[in-house]
Structure formats: structure tokens, C-alpha cells
Amino acid sequence: MKLPLDNEIIKGAVEKAKMLGKQRKFKQTVELIVALKDINLKGNEGKFREVVYLPHAPSKEPNICVIASGDLLLEAKKLGLRTISREELSAMKGNKKAARNIGNSCDWILVSSDLMSLVGSILGPALGPRGKVPIAISPKSNISDVVNNYKRAVWARIRNEPQIQCKVGTEDMKNEEIIDNINAVFNTIESKIGIAKIARVYVKKTMGFPVEIALR
């Protein structure tokens, strides 16, 4: 059985996408767009949301915030991560500006499982509209391993339109690495949604133009 995407076709599209658009003073991300068809956005299909761990971490690291207490908090601080203790979280209650700051500045919010309900009540109203979802982790987690996993993680999800758009790398990455990442994301989507509901696939830079990746 042939796979829906061909690596040579992906490579050509990635090379073209890198060339299109003006060069910017910042490092642009490379994004995959999977356009869908026959999707009921108001049904369970429209709630599709998966974390995909890319084979190759983008060179631009995400901002990771850890909300915890005890040893987990101490270990996160040792790694130089942004941390919020139980006491600091409680102090944010009713402080919409502080909650928005977390939502705007943190790409991943890792939360000790015993604090999830508190995070939901205090930060939930700010995180939801920004598409941020707190990730529960065990208080006994090896935070270094967890953080390394989320440095290469992306959300593949449907928002308000019948498509999935997510980061698969940065423009300075090798084409082969981006190809591997595209395959990881696409294969996750295909396995969950089905190839019959995938209409078209594109790749683009942040400020560039979409280039179609032809399906077989």
C-alpha cells in the first residue's frame, strides 16, 4: 500500500515554500496546513485535538511554564523554566491581566495534576480563547524528560475552520528534518480522521505563501 505523501514531492514543496515570500529579520516557522472535507465542525470530528511529538525539535524553542509545588517546582526552577507555585497561582485569582500574561507568553503550560482544578478556575478563562490547554503531569514526573518532549511537541487540531494548521519546523532546519516532521503530523491526522476526509495539503513559512503537497 502506497503512503498518501511522497517524500520527493514533499521536498520540492518545502524548498519552494522556503523561497517564496520576503526574508524577515526573525526566524520564520514552517507550517503544515491540512484542508479537510465532509467534516462536521459542531460534532465530535470538529473537536479533533492531538499532541504530536515531532522527530526533530524546531530550533526555536517554545516557552514552557510549569505550575507545581514541592520537588517538582524545585526541579523546574533548576532547569531555568518559568514556574508558578501554588501560592502564586492562588494570588492570581481575579487578576485578569496576570492570567492573560500567562496565556500570551507560554506555549506549553505543564501542571502538576493536583493543581489542575485550580488552574482551570483561575487561568481557564484566559487560556481557552488563546487556544492554550494546560497539560497535566504527575507530581513525581522527571520534569527534564517531560520538558524535552514538549520542546518538540505541536498541537494538531481543528479550530473554527475545516483545516488543521500547525508548526513542523523553522526555516533554518534541514529539509530532511522538516520532511520527517511533516510525515509525523500528517500520519497522525490520517490515522485519526481518515484519508477520505483530507482534501489538500500545503506547506508554508509564517509570512510566505502556501505550496501544495500533492497527494498520491
N, C-alpha and C positions, 0 to 999 in steps of 0.2 A: 504493500500500500504506500502510495506516494504521500509525502507530507505536503500540506497546503502551501507552504512557503519554500522557496528555493534560495539557498544561501548566496548564489551568484546574483540573483535578482535583487535580494536584499542589499548586497554590497553595492550594486550600481545605484540603487535608490539612496543609500546612505551617503555615498560620495557626492551625488548630485545635490542632496539636501544640505550638505556641508558647504557647498559652493554658492548656493542661492542665498540672496539677501546680503545686506551690508554687514561688514565686520563691525563688531561693537567693542567697547572698551572693557566689557565684562565677559566672563566665560559663559557662553550660552549652553543651555541644556539641549539634548536631543530627545525628542518626544515621539512616541508611537501613538497613532490615532487609529482605532478600530471602529469603523462605522457599522452599525447594526441594522437589521431589518426584521420586521414582524415581531417587535418587542413591545410588550405591554408595560409601559413605564410605571403604571399605577399598581401593577401586580407584583408577585414575588420576583419576576425577572428583572424588574426595574430597581430592585434592591440589591443587585449584584455588587459585592464588595469583597475583594480578596487582597491579602498582603502577598506580594511576590518578592522572594529573595533573589536578587539578581546574581548571576555567576561572577560578575565583575562590578565592584563598587565604583560609582561615579567619583571622579577626582574632587568634585566639590562636595564636601561632607555636609550632611544635614545637621540642623540644630536639634539636639536631643535633650529633653528635660526629664529629670527623674523626680517623682514625688514619692517620698518614702520616709521611714523613720528607722531608728536603731542602726544596726550594722549595715543594712542596705544603703541607707543615706550616707553613712561614713565612707563606704566603698565608692559610691558615686562621686562624692566630693574629691576623693583621691584621684579619680580619673579626670578631674577638671571640668566635669559636666555642670550644667545649670541644675541646681537642686532646690526643692521646696520641701520643707519639713511639714509635719502635721500641724504644728503651731502656726507656721507662716501661712499655710493653706487656710486654716480657720480664720486667721486675721483678714483674709481677702473677702470674707462673706459680705456681700453688699457693695463691694468695691468693683464696679463695672470696669473702670479703667485698668485696674491691675489684671482682671480676668482677660480683657481684650489684649493686653500686652502679651500674656502667655499664648493666646490663640494666634497672634500675629507673628511672634518671634520663634516659636517652637514648631519644628516639622514633625517630630515624634514626641509624644508625651507618655512616658512609661510610668506606670503607677503600681505601687505595692498593692496587692489585691485587697488588703484590709482597709485601704483608703479609697476604693473605687466609688462607694456610695457618696462619700464626702466630696470627691472630685466632681461627681455628676451633679450634685446640688449647687456647688459653688462655681465651677467652671463650665458646666454643661451649656448654659445659655450663650456663652461667648464662643465655645468651641464648635458647636453644631453648625451655625451659619457659615463658619470658615472651613467646613469640611474636615475638621480635626476630630479624631476619635481616640480617646485615652486607651492605652493598651495595658491590660492587667498582667503583672508579673508576680511570681512568688516572692515573698519576703526573704526566702532562702536562695534566691537566684544568684548565679555567678554573674554579676552585673557587667563585667568586662565582656563575657561571651555574648550576653544579650545585646549590649550596645554595638558590638562588632556586627551582629546580624542585622541590626536596624540601620547601620551605615550603608548597607547595600539593599535596603528594602524600599519598595514603592507600593502605593495603592493602585490597584486596577479596579475601577468601579464606574458605575453608571451614575451620572449626576442628574441633570434636568433634560438631557437630550439622548437620543438613541445612539450613543457612542461612548467609547472608553478611551480616555487620553491620559497617558502617564509618561513619566521620565524613564528613559532607557540608557542614559549616559550623558556625557558632556562632549562638546565638540573637539576637545583635545585628546579624547580616547582613541585607541586603535580601532579601525573598522571592524576587525575580527571580534573585539570585545563587545562592541555595540551590537553586532550580529547575534552573538550568543545571548545578550540581554533581550533583544527583540524576540528571539525564539522562546525564551523562558516566559516572557509575558504573554506572547501570542498563544503558546501551548496551554497556559493556564486558562486563558479566556476560552479557547476552543474546547477544552475538556469540560468546562462548566456550562457553557452556553450552547455549544454545538456549531459545527462549521456551516450548517444550513442558514444560520442567522447572522453570519458575518457577510456584510455586503462589500466593503472595500477596506483596504489597509493603507495607511500613509505614514511617512516619517518626515519630521521637520525639525529645524532649530527653533529656539524660542522666538526669535524675531525673523525667521525665514519663511519660506513658502512650502506647503505640503507637496511631497513627491509620492506618488502611488507606488506601492509594492504589489505587483500583480500576483493574484492567487493562481495556483495551477488549475 
